[in-house]
Amino acid sequence: MMRSIFLAAGLVVLSLPALAATQAEAEAAVAAAEAVESGAIAAKAAWTTTEANLTKARKALAASKWDEAKAAADEAATLAKLSIEQANEQKTVWRNAIFH
């Protein structure tokens, strides 16, 4: 009986939403995503999905929806980083395919 009570209490705690993002956190996330996206653009590796997430983040920021802004900005930053990684990988993959 006690075990099931503790188990139920643990599940309730795990199901609580994460702490809400603050305005400063959301703004910082958007700025960081924009900086990484600038790097992707400079590398000619920008993805349209990254820009779509940045647009979503900016709109959420303007609407004072800090959680949505931070989540979309974090996703945009991840996508921008992945696009840069892909571009860097592609610079060497074709050489390896031809010369090996």
Secondary structure, 3 states (H helix, E strand, C coil): CHHHHHHHHHHHHHHCCCCCCCHHHHHHHHHHHHHHHHHHHHCCCCCHHHHHHHHHHHHHHHCCCHHHHHHHHHHHHHHHHHHHHHHHHHHHHHHHHHHC
